[in-house]
Amino acid sequence: MASNPCSACKVLKSVCTGECVFAPYLPSTEPEKFDRVHRIFGAKNVYKILSNETFSPLKREYAVKALSYEAEARIQDPVTGCVGMSLAYEKILNNLKEQIVSAKNEIVATMGSDKVREYNDIPMPDDFLMTQNQQMGDNHGADEASTSATPPASSGGTNDTQQTP
């Protein structure tokens, strides 16, 4: 590892050994990641997080990703960071909810309340709540085929059952 030091050891001008806590998570191929994290949080604080013995390697990886994401958000918006982004998305979501309610009220006024279905009455496709890992399970090809085929069949079946009663 001495021939190719990690991005942290390059910036800190130290020797990158095989026991470097930065090396697995901040490789030399991504120097801008460490630069952002170092500029916002400081190398000492990142070192403390990564050297925590209770963290598994997976938790350390998540921590570095979170630190990198927060550092990028802090660089773009120093006052609010990730919270500002979250508030902006929450505002967009609330506006969309208001538009849905407005559209629903308009439909009720036009068609009548007995013709308008509630959200919970609309059937959901079987694979709607599946996570990406569940969709990419052991039968990766079969899952993709069922995923691509399910929504049209489900929506077609839903429309057929809606028209029948």
DSSP file with accessible surface (Angstrom, degrees, kcal/mol):
  #  RESIDUE AA STRUCTURE BP1 BP2  ACC     N-H-->O    O-->H-N    N-H-->O    O-->H-N    TCO  KAPPA ALPHA  PHI   PSI    X-CA   Y-CA   Z-CA
    1    1 A M    >         0   0  123      0, 0.0     3,-0.6     0, 0.0    15,-0.1   0.000 360.0 360.0 360.0 -16.3    0.0    0.0    0.0
    2    2 A A  T 3   +     0   0   79      1,-0.2    14,-0.2     3,-0.1    15,-0.1   0.811 360.0  56.7 -64.7 -29.4    3.0    2.3    0.4
    3    3 A S  T 3  S+     0   0  120      1,-0.3    -1,-0.2    13,-0.0     0, 0.0   0.805 117.7  32.0 -73.4 -27.5    3.3    2.7   -3.4
    4    4 A N  S <  S-     0   0   92     -3,-0.6    -1,-0.3    12,-0.1    24,-0.2  -0.719  83.3-163.7-130.6  83.5   -0.3    4.0   -3.7
    5    5 A P        -     0   0   33      0, 0.0    -3,-0.1     0, 0.0    10,-0.1  -0.275  26.2-103.7 -69.7 154.0   -1.3    5.9   -0.6
    6    6 A C     >  -     0   0    5     21,-0.1     4,-2.0     1,-0.1     5,-0.2  -0.199  36.2-101.7 -68.2 167.9   -5.0    6.7    0.1
    7    7 A S  H  > S+     0   0    1     19,-1.6     4,-2.1     1,-0.2     5,-0.2   0.847 121.6  54.2 -64.5 -31.9   -6.3   10.2   -0.5
    8    8 A A  H  > S+     0   0    0     18,-0.6     4,-2.9     1,-0.2    -1,-0.2   0.934 108.9  46.7 -67.5 -44.5   -6.1   11.0    3.2
    9    9 A C  H  >>S+     0   0    6      1,-0.2     5,-2.0     2,-0.2     4,-0.7   0.846 110.5  54.4 -67.8 -31.2   -2.5   10.1    3.5
   10   10 A K  H  <5S+     0   0  107     -4,-2.0     3,-0.4     3,-0.2    -1,-0.2   0.946 113.7  40.4 -63.9 -48.1   -1.7   12.1    0.3
   11   11 A V  H  <5S+     0   0   55     -4,-2.1    -2,-0.2     1,-0.2    -1,-0.2   0.910 119.7  44.1 -68.5 -42.1   -3.3   15.2    1.7
   12   12 A L  H  <5S-     0   0   73     -4,-2.9    -1,-0.2    -5,-0.2    -2,-0.2   0.505 105.6-130.9 -80.9  -4.8   -1.9   14.8    5.2
   13   13 A K  T  <5 +     0   0  187     -4,-0.7     2,-0.3    -3,-0.4    -3,-0.2   0.913  60.1 134.4  53.9  49.3    1.5   13.8    3.8
   14   14 A S      < -     0   0   62     -5,-2.0     2,-0.4    -6,-0.1    -1,-0.2  -0.815  64.6 -91.6-121.0 167.1    1.8   10.7    5.9
   15   15 A V        -     0   0  118     -2,-0.3     2,-0.8    -3,-0.1   -13,-0.1  -0.633  35.5-137.6 -80.8 127.9    2.9    7.2    5.1
   16   16 A C        -     0   0    4     -2,-0.4     2,-0.1   -14,-0.2   -12,-0.1  -0.775  28.6-175.1 -89.7 109.9   -0.1    5.0    4.2
   17   17 A T    >   -     0   0   70     -2,-0.8     3,-1.4     1,-0.1     6,-0.1  -0.407  42.6 -98.2 -95.7 177.6    0.4    1.6    6.0
   18   18 A G  T 3  S+     0   0   71      1,-0.3    -1,-0.1    -2,-0.1    -2,-0.0   0.689 123.3  55.4 -68.7 -16.7   -1.6   -1.5    5.7
   19   19 A E  T 3  S+     0   0  173      4,-0.0    -1,-0.3     3,-0.0     2,-0.2   0.241  74.1 135.3-101.0  13.8   -3.4   -0.5    8.9
   20   20 A C    <   -     0   0   20     -3,-1.4     3,-0.1     1,-0.2    -4,-0.1  -0.453  45.8-154.4 -66.1 125.1   -4.6    2.9    7.7
   21   21 A V  S    S+     0   0   40     -2,-0.2     4,-0.3     1,-0.2    -1,-0.2   0.741  91.6  53.5 -74.6 -21.2   -8.2    3.4    8.7
   22   22 A F  S >> S+     0   0   15      1,-0.1     4,-2.9     2,-0.1     3,-1.0   0.810  89.0  78.8 -79.4 -33.4   -8.8    5.8    5.8
   23   23 A A  T 34 S+     0   0   12      1,-0.2    -1,-0.1     2,-0.2    -2,-0.1   0.852  91.9  46.4 -52.9 -46.6   -7.5    3.5    2.9
   24   24 A P  T 34 S+     0   0   90      0, 0.0    -1,-0.2     0, 0.0    -2,-0.1   0.816 125.2  31.7 -68.5 -23.5  -10.6    1.2    2.5
   25   25 A Y  T <4 S+     0   0   31     -3,-1.0    -2,-0.2    -4,-0.3    -3,-0.1   0.664 124.7  39.1-109.5 -20.9  -13.1    4.1    2.5
   26   26 A L  S  < S-     0   0    1     -4,-2.9   -19,-1.6    -5,-0.0   -18,-0.6  -0.618  79.6-175.0-129.1  72.3  -11.1    7.0    1.0
   27   27 A P    >   -     0   0   40      0, 0.0     3,-1.8     0, 0.0     7,-0.2  -0.134  40.1-107.4 -69.2 166.3   -9.1    5.5   -1.9
   28   28 A S  T 3  S+     0   0   21      1,-0.3   -22,-0.1   -24,-0.2    -5,-0.0   0.706 115.5  68.8 -67.7 -16.2   -6.5    7.4   -3.9
   29   29 A T  T 3  S+     0   0  111      1,-0.2    -1,-0.3     2,-0.1     3,-0.1   0.630 101.5  46.9 -77.1 -13.0   -9.0    7.4   -6.9
   30   30 A E    X>  +     0   0   69     -3,-1.8     4,-1.1     1,-0.1     3,-0.7  -0.491  61.6 150.1-125.9  63.9  -11.4    9.7   -5.0
   31   31 A P  H 3> S+     0   0   50      0, 0.0     4,-2.3     0, 0.0     5,-0.1   0.853  70.5  61.9 -67.2 -30.5   -9.2   12.5   -3.6
   32   32 A E  H 3> S+     0   0   99      1,-0.2     4,-2.3     2,-0.2     5,-0.2   0.833  97.3  59.8 -66.0 -28.5  -12.1   15.1   -3.9
   33   33 A K  H <> S+     0   0   36     -3,-0.7     4,-2.2     2,-0.2    -1,-0.2   0.954 109.5  40.9 -63.1 -49.1  -14.1   13.0   -1.4
   34   34 A F  H  X S+     0   0    0     -4,-1.1     4,-3.3     1,-0.2     5,-0.3   0.896 111.3  57.9 -67.4 -36.5  -11.5   13.3    1.3
   35   35 A D  H  X S+     0   0   75     -4,-2.3     4,-2.4     1,-0.2    -2,-0.2   0.931 109.7  44.2 -58.6 -45.0  -10.9   17.0    0.4
   36   36 A R  H  X S+     0   0   56     -4,-2.3     4,-2.0     2,-0.2     5,-0.3   0.944 117.0  44.6 -63.5 -49.8  -14.6   17.8    1.1
   37   37 A V  H  X>S+     0   0    3     -4,-2.2     4,-2.9     1,-0.2     5,-1.0   0.917 115.0  48.6 -63.7 -41.6  -14.8   15.8    4.3
   38   38 A H  H  X5S+     0   0   66     -4,-3.3     4,-0.8     3,-0.2    -1,-0.2   0.909 110.6  51.2 -65.6 -40.2  -11.5   17.2    5.6
   39   39 A R  H  <5S+     0   0  169     -4,-2.4    -1,-0.2    -5,-0.3    -2,-0.2   0.887 121.3  31.5 -67.2 -36.6  -12.4   20.7    4.8
   40   40 A I  H  <5S+     0   0   63     -4,-2.0    -2,-0.2    -5,-0.2    -3,-0.2   0.913 136.8  17.3 -88.6 -47.1  -15.8   20.5    6.6
   41   41 A F  H  <5S-     0   0   59     -4,-2.9     4,-0.4    -5,-0.3    -3,-0.2   0.698 100.6-120.4-103.5 -24.4  -15.2   18.0    9.5
   42   42 A G     X< -     0   0   24     -5,-1.0     4,-1.8    -4,-0.8     5,-0.2   0.276  21.1 -98.5  90.0 143.2  -11.4   17.8    9.8
   43   43 A A  H  > S+     0   0   12      1,-0.2     4,-2.8     2,-0.2     5,-0.2   0.858 119.6  57.9 -65.1 -35.2   -9.2   14.8    9.4
   44   44 A K  H  > S+     0   0  154      1,-0.2     4,-2.2     2,-0.2    -1,-0.2   0.919 107.6  46.1 -64.7 -41.9   -8.9   14.2   13.2
   45   45 A N  H  > S+     0   0   85     -4,-0.4     4,-1.9     2,-0.2    -1,-0.2   0.897 113.3  49.1 -68.1 -39.1  -12.7   13.9   13.6
   46   46 A V  H  X S+     0   0    1     -4,-1.8     4,-2.7     1,-0.2     5,-0.2   0.917 109.9  52.6 -65.4 -40.2  -13.0   11.6   10.6
   47   47 A Y  H  X S+     0   0  120     -4,-2.8     4,-2.2     1,-0.2    -2,-0.2   0.917 107.1  52.4 -61.0 -42.1  -10.2    9.5   12.0
   48   48 A K  H  < S+     0   0  120     -4,-2.2     4,-0.4     1,-0.2    -1,-0.2   0.905 111.4  46.6 -61.4 -40.4  -12.0    9.2   15.4
   49   49 A I  H >< S+     0   0   57     -4,-1.9     3,-1.1     1,-0.2    -2,-0.2   0.945 115.4  44.5 -66.9 -46.9  -15.2    8.0   13.6
   50   50 A L  H 3< S+     0   0    0     -4,-2.7    -2,-0.2     1,-0.2    -1,-0.2   0.766 110.7  53.8 -72.9 -24.3  -13.3    5.5   11.5
   51   51 A S  T 3< S+     0   0   41     -4,-2.2     2,-0.4    -5,-0.2    -1,-0.2   0.454  75.0 124.0 -91.2   3.3  -11.2    4.1   14.3
   52   52 A N    X   -     0   0   62     -3,-1.1     3,-1.2    -4,-0.4     8,-0.1  -0.468  54.4-151.5 -63.9 119.4  -14.2    3.4   16.5
   53   53 A E  T 3  S+     0   0  181     -2,-0.4    -1,-0.2     1,-0.3    -3,-0.0   0.713  89.0  63.3 -70.9 -20.6  -13.8   -0.3   17.3
   54   54 A T  T 3  S+     0   0  111      2,-0.1     2,-0.3    -3,-0.0    -1,-0.3   0.667  85.2  93.4 -79.4 -13.8  -17.5   -0.9   17.7
   55   55 A F  S <  S-     0   0   60     -3,-1.2     0, 0.0    -6,-0.1     0, 0.0  -0.620  70.5-139.8 -80.9 135.4  -18.2    0.0   14.1
   56   56 A S     >  -     0   0   51     -2,-0.3     4,-2.3     1,-0.1     5,-0.2  -0.442  32.2-103.0 -79.9 164.1  -18.3   -2.8   11.5
   57   57 A P  H  > S+     0   0   84      0, 0.0     4,-2.2     0, 0.0     5,-0.1   0.875 124.2  54.4 -57.4 -33.9  -16.7   -2.1    8.1
   58   58 A L  H  > S+     0   0   91      2,-0.2     4,-2.4     1,-0.2     5,-0.2   0.919 107.6  48.4 -66.9 -42.3  -20.2   -1.7    6.7
   59   59 A K  H  > S+     0   0  121      2,-0.2     4,-2.4     1,-0.2    -1,-0.2   0.875 110.4  52.3 -65.2 -36.5  -21.0    1.0    9.2
   60   60 A R  H  X S+     0   0   49     -4,-2.3     4,-2.5     2,-0.2    -1,-0.2   0.911 108.6  50.6 -64.6 -40.8  -17.7    2.8    8.5
   61   61 A E  H  X S+     0   0   79     -4,-2.2     4,-2.3     1,-0.2    -2,-0.2   0.930 111.6  47.2 -62.5 -44.8  -18.5    2.8    4.8
   62   62 A Y  H  X S+     0   0  137     -4,-2.4     4,-2.6     1,-0.2    -1,-0.2   0.890 110.5  53.6 -62.0 -39.1  -22.0    4.3    5.6
   63   63 A A  H  X S+     0   0   20     -4,-2.4     4,-2.9     2,-0.2    -2,-0.2   0.925 109.0  47.7 -62.9 -43.4  -20.3    6.8    7.9
   64   64 A V  H  X S+     0   0    4     -4,-2.5     4,-2.6     2,-0.2     5,-0.2   0.922 112.6  49.2 -65.3 -40.5  -17.9    8.0    5.2
   65   65 A K  H  X S+     0   0  106     -4,-2.3     4,-2.5     2,-0.2    -2,-0.2   0.916 113.1  47.1 -64.1 -42.0  -20.7    8.2    2.6
   66   66 A A  H  X S+     0   0   58     -4,-2.6     4,-2.8     2,-0.2     5,-0.2   0.912 112.8  48.7 -66.0 -42.5  -22.8   10.2    5.1
   67   67 A L  H  X S+     0   0   23     -4,-2.9     4,-2.6     2,-0.2    -2,-0.2   0.911 112.8  48.4 -63.1 -41.6  -19.9   12.5    5.9
   68   68 A S  H  X S+     0   0   12     -4,-2.6     4,-2.4    -5,-0.2    -2,-0.2   0.919 112.9  47.5 -65.0 -42.9  -19.2   13.0    2.2
   69   69 A Y  H  X S+     0   0  129     -4,-2.5     4,-2.3     2,-0.2    -2,-0.2   0.932 114.5  45.9 -64.2 -46.4  -22.8   13.8    1.5
   70   70 A E  H  X S+     0   0   44     -4,-2.8     4,-2.7     2,-0.2    -2,-0.2   0.899 111.5  52.7 -65.3 -39.1  -23.1   16.2    4.4
   71   71 A A  H  X S+     0   0    0     -4,-2.6     4,-2.1    -5,-0.2    -2,-0.2   0.928 109.6  48.5 -63.1 -43.1  -19.8   17.9    3.5
   72   72 A E  H  X S+     0   0   64     -4,-2.4     4,-2.1     1,-0.2    -1,-0.2   0.914 112.8  48.2 -62.3 -42.2  -21.0   18.4   -0.1
   73   73 A A  H  X S+     0   0    4     -4,-2.3     4,-2.8     1,-0.2     8,-0.3   0.896 111.1  50.9 -65.7 -38.8  -24.3   19.9    1.2
   74   74 A R  H  < S+     0   0   81     -4,-2.7    -1,-0.2     2,-0.2    -2,-0.2   0.846 108.7  51.8 -67.7 -32.8  -22.4   22.1    3.6
   75   75 A I  H  < S+     0   0   54     -4,-2.1    -2,-0.2    -5,-0.2    -1,-0.2   0.926 115.2  41.5 -68.7 -41.9  -20.2   23.4    0.8
   76   76 A Q  H  < S+     0   0  135     -4,-2.1    -2,-0.2     1,-0.3    -1,-0.2   0.872 136.1  15.4 -72.6 -38.7  -23.2   24.2   -1.4
   77   77 A D     X  -     0   0   65     -4,-2.8     4,-2.0    -5,-0.2    -1,-0.3  -0.773  67.6-175.3-138.3  90.3  -25.3   25.7    1.5
   78   78 A P  T  4 S+     0   0   93      0, 0.0    -1,-0.1     0, 0.0    -4,-0.1   0.751  80.4  51.4 -62.3 -23.3  -23.1   26.5    4.6
   79   79 A V  T  4 S+     0   0  122      2,-0.1    -5,-0.1     1,-0.1    -2,-0.0   0.957 127.7  10.1 -81.6 -51.3  -26.1   27.5    6.8
   80   80 A T  T >> S+     0   0   45      1,-0.2     3,-1.4    -7,-0.1     4,-0.6   0.711  77.9 176.3-106.6 -24.5  -28.5   24.6    6.4
   81   81 A G  H 3X S-     0   0    0     -4,-2.0     4,-1.3    -8,-0.3     3,-0.3  -0.244  74.3  -5.7  58.9-132.6  -26.6   21.8    4.6
   82   82 A C  H 3> S+     0   0   27      1,-0.2     4,-2.5     2,-0.2    -1,-0.3   0.817 133.0  62.6 -65.7 -30.4  -28.7   18.6    4.3
   83   83 A V  H <> S+     0   0   90     -3,-1.4     4,-2.8     1,-0.2    -1,-0.2   0.907 101.1  52.2 -63.8 -39.6  -31.5   20.0    6.4
   84   84 A G  H  X S+     0   0   16     -4,-0.6     4,-2.1    -3,-0.3    -1,-0.2   0.904 110.0  48.3 -62.1 -41.1  -32.0   22.7    3.8
   85   85 A M  H  X S+     0   0   55     -4,-1.3     4,-2.4     2,-0.2    -2,-0.2   0.916 111.7  50.0 -64.5 -42.3  -32.3   20.2    1.1
   86   86 A S  H  X S+     0   0   70     -4,-2.5     4,-2.4     1,-0.2    -2,-0.2   0.915 110.5  49.6 -63.1 -42.4  -34.7   18.1    3.2
   87   87 A L  H  X S+     0   0   97     -4,-2.8     4,-2.3     2,-0.2    -1,-0.2   0.884 109.3  52.3 -64.5 -38.4  -36.9   21.2    3.9
   88   88 A A  H  X S+     0   0   52     -4,-2.1     4,-2.1     2,-0.2    -2,-0.2   0.928 111.8  45.7 -63.5 -43.9  -36.9   22.0    0.1
   89   89 A Y  H  X S+     0   0  155     -4,-2.4     4,-2.6     1,-0.2    -2,-0.2   0.873 110.9  53.3 -67.7 -34.9  -38.1   18.5   -0.7
   90   90 A E  H  X S+     0   0  101     -4,-2.4     4,-2.6     2,-0.2    -1,-0.2   0.908 108.0  50.7 -65.3 -39.2  -40.7   18.6    2.1
   91   91 A K  H  X S+     0   0  143     -4,-2.3     4,-2.3     2,-0.2    -2,-0.2   0.917 110.6  48.9 -64.0 -43.2  -42.0   21.9    0.6
   92   92 A I  H  X S+     0   0   91     -4,-2.1     4,-2.3     2,-0.2    -2,-0.2   0.928 111.5  50.0 -61.1 -43.9  -42.3   20.3   -2.8
   93   93 A L  H  X S+     0   0   90     -4,-2.6     4,-2.4     1,-0.2    -2,-0.2   0.922 110.1  49.6 -62.3 -43.2  -44.1   17.3   -1.3
   94   94 A N  H  X S+     0   0   67     -4,-2.6     4,-2.3     1,-0.2    -1,-0.2   0.898 109.9  51.4 -64.0 -39.1  -46.5   19.5    0.5
   95   95 A N  H  X S+     0   0   70     -4,-2.3     4,-2.2     2,-0.2    -1,-0.2   0.908 110.2  49.3 -63.2 -41.0  -47.3   21.4   -2.7
   96   96 A L  H  X S+     0   0   85     -4,-2.3     4,-2.3     2,-0.2    -2,-0.2   0.897 109.3  52.0 -65.1 -39.1  -47.9   18.2   -4.5
   97   97 A K  H  X S+     0   0  114     -4,-2.4     4,-2.4     2,-0.2    -2,-0.2   0.912 109.5  49.9 -63.1 -40.6  -50.2   17.0   -1.8
   98   98 A E  H  X S+     0   0  129     -4,-2.3     4,-2.6     1,-0.2    -2,-0.2   0.901 109.8  51.0 -63.8 -39.1  -52.2   20.3   -2.0
   99   99 A Q  H  X S+     0   0  126     -4,-2.2     4,-2.8     2,-0.2    -2,-0.2   0.888 109.4  50.8 -65.3 -37.5  -52.4   19.8   -5.8
  100  100 A I  H  X S+     0   0   77     -4,-2.3     4,-2.8     2,-0.2    -2,-0.2   0.932 111.7  46.9 -64.8 -45.2  -53.7   16.3   -5.3
  101  101 A V  H  X S+     0   0   79     -4,-2.4     4,-2.7     2,-0.2    -2,-0.2   0.929 113.4  49.0 -62.6 -42.9  -56.4   17.5   -2.9
  102  102 A S  H  X S+     0   0   70     -4,-2.6     4,-2.2     2,-0.2    -2,-0.2   0.929 112.7  47.2 -62.4 -44.6  -57.3   20.4   -5.2
  103  103 A A  H  X S+     0   0   47     -4,-2.8     4,-2.4     2,-0.2    -2,-0.2   0.907 112.0  50.6 -64.3 -40.1  -57.6   18.0   -8.2
  104  104 A K  H  X S+     0   0   50     -4,-2.8     4,-2.7     1,-0.2    -2,-0.2   0.922 109.8  49.8 -64.7 -42.0  -59.6   15.6   -6.2
  105  105 A N  H  X S+     0   0   99     -4,-2.7     4,-2.3     1,-0.2    -1,-0.2   0.888 110.5  50.9 -64.2 -36.6  -62.0   18.3   -5.1
  106  106 A E  H  X S+     0   0  132     -4,-2.2     4,-1.9     2,-0.2    -1,-0.2   0.911 111.0  47.9 -66.4 -40.7  -62.4   19.4   -8.7
  107  107 A I  H  X>S+     0   0   79     -4,-2.4     4,-3.7     2,-0.2     5,-0.6   0.915 111.2  50.9 -65.9 -41.1  -63.2   15.9   -9.8
  108  108 A V  H  X5S+     0   0   44     -4,-2.7     4,-1.8     1,-0.2    -2,-0.2   0.919 110.7  49.2 -62.7 -41.5  -65.7   15.5   -7.0
  109  109 A A  H  <5S+     0   0   88     -4,-2.3    -1,-0.2    -5,-0.2    -2,-0.2   0.867 119.3  38.8 -65.8 -33.7  -67.4   18.8   -8.0
  110  110 A T  H  <5S+     0   0  111     -4,-1.9    -2,-0.2    -5,-0.2    -1,-0.2   0.927 132.5  19.6 -82.2 -47.3  -67.5   17.6  -11.6
  111  111 A M  H  <5S-     0   0  109     -4,-3.7    -3,-0.2    -5,-0.2    -2,-0.2   0.679 108.4-105.5-100.7 -23.6  -68.4   13.9  -11.3
  112  112 A G    ><< -     0   0   22     -4,-1.8     3,-1.0    -5,-0.6     4,-0.5  -0.038  29.1 -90.7 105.2 150.0  -69.8   13.6   -7.8
  113  113 A S  G >  S+     0   0   94      1,-0.2     3,-0.7     2,-0.2    -1,-0.1   0.772 119.0  63.0 -70.6 -25.7  -68.4   12.1   -4.7
  114  114 A D  G 3  S+     0   0  135      1,-0.2    -1,-0.2    -6,-0.1    -2,-0.1   0.725 101.9  52.1 -73.4 -16.4  -69.7    8.6   -5.3
  115  115 A K  G <  S+     0   0  136     -3,-1.0     2,-0.5    -7,-0.1    -1,-0.2   0.600  92.0  87.1 -92.6 -11.5  -67.6    8.2   -8.5
  116  116 A V    <   -     0   0   30     -3,-0.7     2,-0.2    -4,-0.5   -12,-0.0  -0.797  68.6-145.4 -98.9 125.6  -64.2    9.2   -6.9
  117  117 A R        -     0   0  100     -2,-0.5     2,-0.1     1,-0.1    -2,-0.1  -0.555  15.1-120.0 -86.1 152.5  -62.1    6.5   -5.3
  118  118 A E    >>  -     0   0   89     -2,-0.2     3,-1.1     1,-0.1     4,-0.6  -0.464  27.1-109.6 -83.0 161.5  -60.0    7.0   -2.2
  119  119 A Y  G >4 S+     0   0  133      1,-0.3     3,-1.2     2,-0.2    -1,-0.1   0.904 118.8  53.5 -58.7 -42.3  -56.2    6.4   -2.3
  120  120 A N  G 34 S+     0   0  134      1,-0.2    -1,-0.3     3,-0.0    -3,-0.0   0.631 101.2  61.4 -73.4 -10.0  -56.5    3.3   -0.1
  121  121 A D  G <4 S+     0   0   87     -3,-1.1    -1,-0.2     2,-0.1    -2,-0.2   0.654  83.2  92.2 -84.7 -17.6  -59.1    1.8   -2.5
  122  122 A I  S << S-     0   0   95     -3,-1.2     2,-0.1    -4,-0.6    36,-0.0  -0.673  83.0-123.2 -81.2 122.1  -56.6    1.8   -5.4
  123  123 A P        -     0   0   63      0, 0.0    -2,-0.1     0, 0.0    -1,-0.1  -0.383  20.2-138.4 -68.0 144.0  -54.8   -1.5   -5.6
  124  124 A M        -     0   0  108      1,-0.1     5,-0.0    -2,-0.1     0, 0.0  -0.820  24.1-104.7-100.6 141.0  -51.0   -1.5   -5.4
  125  125 A P    >   -     0   0   37      0, 0.0     3,-1.5     0, 0.0     4,-0.4  -0.294  31.0-117.6 -60.4 150.6  -48.8   -3.7   -7.6
  126  126 A D  T 3  S+     0   0  152      1,-0.3     3,-0.4     2,-0.1    21,-0.1   0.840 112.8  45.7 -60.5 -35.1  -47.3   -6.6   -5.8
  127  127 A D  T >  S+     0   0   17      1,-0.2     3,-0.9    19,-0.1    -1,-0.3   0.339  82.8 101.8 -93.2  10.6  -43.7   -5.4   -6.3
  128  128 A F  T <  S+     0   0  131     -3,-1.5    -1,-0.2     1,-0.2    -2,-0.1   0.905  87.1  38.0 -63.5 -41.6  -44.3   -1.8   -5.4
  129  129 A L  T 3  S+     0   0  136     -3,-0.4    -1,-0.2    -4,-0.4     2,-0.2   0.364  88.0 121.0 -95.0   7.8  -42.9   -2.0   -1.9
  130  130 A M    <   -     0   0   64     -3,-0.9     2,-0.1     1,-0.1    -3,-0.0  -0.470  60.8-128.3 -71.8 139.4  -40.0   -4.3   -2.8
  131  131 A T     >  -     0   0   75     -2,-0.2     4,-2.0     1,-0.1     5,-0.2  -0.382  25.6-106.0 -78.4 167.5  -36.5   -3.0   -2.1
  132  132 A Q  H  > S+     0   0  137      1,-0.2     4,-1.5     2,-0.2    -1,-0.1   0.888 121.4  54.1 -63.1 -37.4  -33.9   -3.0   -4.8
  133  133 A N  H  4 S+     0   0  133      1,-0.2    -1,-0.2     2,-0.2    -3,-0.0   0.891 107.9  49.6 -64.7 -37.6  -32.1   -5.9   -3.0
  134  134 A Q  H >4 S+     0   0  108      1,-0.2     3,-1.0     2,-0.1    -1,-0.2   0.882 110.5  50.2 -68.9 -36.5  -35.3   -8.0   -3.0
  135  135 A Q  H 3< S+     0   0   59     -4,-2.0    -1,-0.2     1,-0.3    -2,-0.2   0.794 111.7  49.1 -70.6 -26.1  -35.8   -7.3   -6.7
  136  136 A M  T 3< S+     0   0   98     -4,-1.5    -1,-0.3    -5,-0.2     4,-0.2  -0.148  87.7 135.8-104.3  38.5  -32.2   -8.3   -7.4
  137  137 A G  S <  S-     0   0   28     -3,-1.0     3,-0.5     2,-0.2     6,-0.1   0.283  77.2 -62.8 -69.4-159.2  -32.4  -11.6   -5.5
  138  138 A D  S    S+     0   0  169      1,-0.3     2,-1.2     2,-0.1     3,-0.2   0.878 134.4  53.2 -60.4 -38.9  -31.1  -15.0   -6.5
  139  139 A N  S  > S+     0   0  114      1,-0.2     4,-2.8     2,-0.1    -1,-0.3  -0.483  70.3 161.1 -95.8  65.6  -33.5  -15.2   -9.5
  140  140 A H  H  > S+     0   0   74     -2,-1.2     4,-2.0    -3,-0.5    -1,-0.2   0.916  72.8  45.0 -56.8 -46.5  -32.3  -11.8  -10.9
  141  141 A G  H  > S+     0   0   48     -3,-0.2     4,-2.1     1,-0.2    -1,-0.2   0.906 113.9  49.6 -66.0 -39.8  -33.6  -12.5  -14.4
  142  142 A A  H  > S+     0   0   59      1,-0.2     4,-2.5     2,-0.2     5,-0.2   0.898 109.7  51.5 -67.6 -38.0  -36.9  -13.8  -13.2
  143  143 A D  H  X S+     0   0   36     -4,-2.8     4,-2.6     2,-0.2    -1,-0.2   0.906 109.6  49.8 -65.2 -40.4  -37.4  -10.8  -10.9
  144  144 A E  H  X S+     0   0  109     -4,-2.0     4,-2.6    -5,-0.2     5,-0.2   0.922 111.5  48.8 -65.0 -40.6  -36.8   -8.4  -13.8
  145  145 A A  H  X S+     0   0   57     -4,-2.1     4,-2.0     1,-0.2    -2,-0.2   0.936 114.8  44.0 -65.3 -43.0  -39.3  -10.2  -16.0
  146  146 A S  H  X S+     0   0   55     -4,-2.5     4,-2.2     2,-0.2    -1,-0.2   0.879 113.3  52.4 -70.7 -33.1  -41.9  -10.3  -13.3
  147  147 A T  H  < S+     0   0   34     -4,-2.6    -2,-0.2    -5,-0.2    -1,-0.2   0.937 113.3  42.5 -67.5 -43.2  -41.2   -6.7  -12.4
  148  148 A S  H  < S+     0   0   87     -4,-2.6    -1,-0.2     1,-0.2    -2,-0.2   0.829 120.6  42.6 -73.4 -28.9  -41.6   -5.5  -16.0
  149  149 A A  H  X S+     0   0   56     -4,-2.0     4,-1.7    -5,-0.2     5,-0.2   0.775 102.9  68.3 -86.5 -25.9  -44.6   -7.6  -16.6
  150  150 A T  H  X S+     0   0   32     -4,-2.2     4,-3.5    -5,-0.2     5,-0.3   0.940  93.2  52.3 -65.9 -49.9  -46.5   -7.0  -13.3
  151  151 A P  H  > S+     0   0   55      0, 0.0     4,-3.1     0, 0.0     5,-0.3   0.936 112.9  42.8 -59.8 -45.7  -47.4   -3.3  -13.6
  152  152 A P  H  > S+     0   0   80      0, 0.0     4,-2.8     0, 0.0     5,-0.2   0.944 119.2  44.6 -64.2 -41.7  -49.2   -3.6  -17.0
  153  153 A A  H  X S+     0   0   69     -4,-1.7     4,-2.9     2,-0.2     5,-0.2   0.918 116.0  48.2 -65.0 -40.6  -50.9   -6.8  -16.0
  154  154 A S  H  X S+     0   0   31     -4,-3.5     4,-2.2    -5,-0.2    -1,-0.2   0.931 115.3  42.9 -66.9 -43.1  -51.8   -5.4  -12.6
  155  155 A S  H  X S+     0   0   61     -4,-3.1     4,-2.3    -5,-0.3    -2,-0.2   0.901 116.1  48.9 -72.3 -35.8  -53.2   -2.1  -14.1
  156  156 A G  H  X S+     0   0   27     -4,-2.8     4,-2.2    -5,-0.3    -2,-0.2   0.924 113.2  47.2 -66.3 -42.2  -55.0   -4.0  -16.9
  157  157 A G  H  X S+     0   0   33     -4,-2.9     4,-2.4    -5,-0.2     5,-0.2   0.893 111.0  52.2 -65.0 -36.8  -56.5   -6.4  -14.4
  158  158 A T  H  X S+     0   0   23     -4,-2.2     4,-2.1    -5,-0.2    -2,-0.2   0.932 110.0  47.9 -66.2 -42.7  -57.5   -3.5  -12.1
  159  159 A N  H  X S+     0   0   78     -4,-2.3     4,-1.9     2,-0.2    -1,-0.2   0.894 111.2  51.4 -66.6 -37.1  -59.2   -1.7  -15.0
  160  160 A D  H  X S+     0   0   99     -4,-2.2     4,-1.6     1,-0.2    -2,-0.2   0.928 112.5  45.0 -63.8 -43.3  -61.0   -4.9  -16.0
  161  161 A T  H  < S+     0   0   89     -4,-2.4    -1,-0.2     1,-0.2    -2,-0.2   0.832 111.4  54.2 -72.2 -27.5  -62.3   -5.5  -12.5
  162  162 A Q  H  < S+     0   0   83     -4,-2.1    -1,-0.2    -5,-0.2    -2,-0.2   0.875 110.5  45.4 -71.5 -36.1  -63.3   -1.9  -12.1
  163  163 A Q  H  < S+     0   0  151     -4,-1.9    -2,-0.2    -5,-0.2    -1,-0.2   0.819 104.9  63.7 -77.4 -27.3  -65.4   -2.0  -15.3
  164  164 A T     <        0   0  116     -4,-1.6    -2,-0.2    -5,-0.2    -1,-0.2   0.939 360.0 360.0 -66.8 -49.9  -67.1   -5.3  -14.4
  165  165 A P              0   0  141      0, 0.0    -3,-0.0     0, 0.0    -4,-0.0   0.426 360.0 360.0 -72.2 360.0  -69.0   -4.4  -11.2
